[in-house]
Amino acid sequence: MKLGVCYYPEHWPESDWADDARRMKLLGLELVRIGEFAWSRIEPSPGEYDWSWLDRAISTLHAEGLQIILCTPTATPPKWLVDQYPDILPWDAHGRPKKFGSRRHYCFSSPTYRRESARITEALALRYGDHPAVVMWQTDNEYGHHGTHESFSPDAAGAFRQWLQRRYESIDALNTAWGTVFWSQDYRSFEEVDPPNATVTEANPSHRLDYRRFSSDEICEFNREQVDILRRHSPGRQIAHNYIGDFTKLDHHAIGASLDVAAWDSYPIGLLSEGDDSEADKAHWLRYGHPDFAAFNHDVFRHCSPQWGVMEQQPGPVNWATHNAAPAPGMVRLWTWEAFAHGAAFVSYFRWRQVPFGQEQMHAALLTPDRQKAQALVEIAHVAGERETTGELESTSARIAIVLDYPSLWQHEIQPQGRAGSVLEMARTLYSCCRQLGLDVDVVPQGADFESYGLVILPSVSILDAGMCERLRDSGATVLATPLTGSRTLNGHIPENLAPGPFANLMPMQVRVFESLPPFAKPRVMAGGQMFDGSLWRESVKSTAQPLALFENSESAWLRNGRVHYLACWPDEPLLMHVLRQLCQEAKLEVRETGRDIRLRRAGNIQFAFNYGPDVIDLTFVGAPETDEDYLIGARDIEGAGVSAWRI
């Protein structure tokens, strides 16, 4: 439960550093992240290092008792490096090299850049690996951001061919796996295979799926190279990377396997502006953020590495969204406590002082450009004082698991069979509905252990592992699958037994017709004597399982086989809530309906409540204590943007 901040000493006069460090310490901050964009100042010319300024910055922070998260600066290779080695640049989907002048301007597959990133990482680790102030390392910064998860450079093409040869061993096996007989795409050798870009129309979907896998693996290997160097020269320090929220272009679990800490950068209001929520919802949560955005990502990343944290927490208006509203007073405190309630080891705010130059001039910070206090500073001080009230929070396992599978997400993006809806959106909707029922949720990969869960949900997990289906059968959990589950093989083909593929071992059924529908076409569903709407996707299913709901043409819309359930359409929220209430009753899960703005999270024997709306709400309707003396934080009447906590 540490508090931290992102700091850029190279941006400010050295005469400010000591006062900045003093003020950080007085605020209650313990961690300071530095260095992720400082390569040009560390190595201003090839092989000529200037450590003096960084030595003094670290010493100044250390003198105040602050601990350092030191970053490898590989997200921003300097101009001299690009000029010396132009082959390090990534290429876009049209086959054009990207240019210097922003950030993340490198290709993960470039052998030259791999060598140079290892060199600067080792130089940093040798210099500061044993420094008593350095307690954690961060590798690079926000892998894959700005569309850099894929590169189509000559180096990437060569690495892809090697990756394919390791995966398939023979070109005949690749041709079979990709179905290259279609459109006369047969290859005679791996050297003939190019990346799937700049084609006349759609490239082969299996080809594209493998390129996604390859690109994610390249990031994983690039990260592991840095991790190995840091572990060798800086033993005993934790190693983290800071991911992006709602970003599914790479496999966080594969990358996180080599890390100690899966961190992510939380910008709830910025991402609300960029999201697909209705205008009415965006207006209602304009200054609060969607009540399930941050929590969903907390629950994704806490299953990627042994520990997790928030490396960048939004403290005010950002500069990159379509619209950049300021958080309501209290929201920075709320976001901080919500992260701790979900098990965060630390929350670090971006950034200490708003910079008056460069691309992020309008991005708010804890201090204004003239070093005056911003609103967030007051709220952080509040949290720093409140931590003693709760003490160390215990981690609590949820009773509901939602399976999030990256290849399934990629497969649906590649061949969506319609322009509306996404698997990530489906997973988020399921998560949100569970939270509106007052339930804690884990977001887990297919390889998870399901023994402790009462309910496991598969949100359109199209590429199913047969072993996972066996573990689900043996777990004793109630299971819910939604349309498209099991609809593709590992290579992105339709299964021989049709959808739901291996899930048919749990649910005796076969999808005969799958259709994607426009928003104005709503399949009607009769369930429990009520008429509901479905949307987006509808399947015609042949099954011997028990129908619990029917479409208007009397085809099955909701099927049950023992503890296993299947929805043959995507349900609108009223139908989804109806289904989840029944499944929770079957799984013996206690439901406490919270309404639109209140969200709950349990941490050990402490129950937290968060108000994502403007109105004061009496919490006794969710079982909270009646007297204010029983609250560790807040009170029975929780204010807008407020936090309350009590012992269970």
Helices and strands as residue ranges (DSSP letters): E 2-6, G 9-11, G 14-16, H 17-27, E 31-34, H 39-42, H 52-63, E 67-71, H 79-84, G 86-88, H 111-128, E 134-138, G 145-147, H 154-168, H 171-178, G 182-184, G 190-192, H 205-233, E 238-244, H 252-256, E 261-266, H 268-274, H 279-284, H 293-301, E 307-313, H 331-341, E 346-349, H 375-390, E 400-403, H 406-414, H 423-436, E 441-444, E 455-458, H 466-475, E 478-481, G 501-505, E 509-516, E 524-527, E 530-543, E 546-551, E 556-561, E 564-567, E 569-571, H 573-586, E 598-603, E 606-611, E 617-618, G 619-622, G 628-630, E 631-633, E 637-638, E 643-647
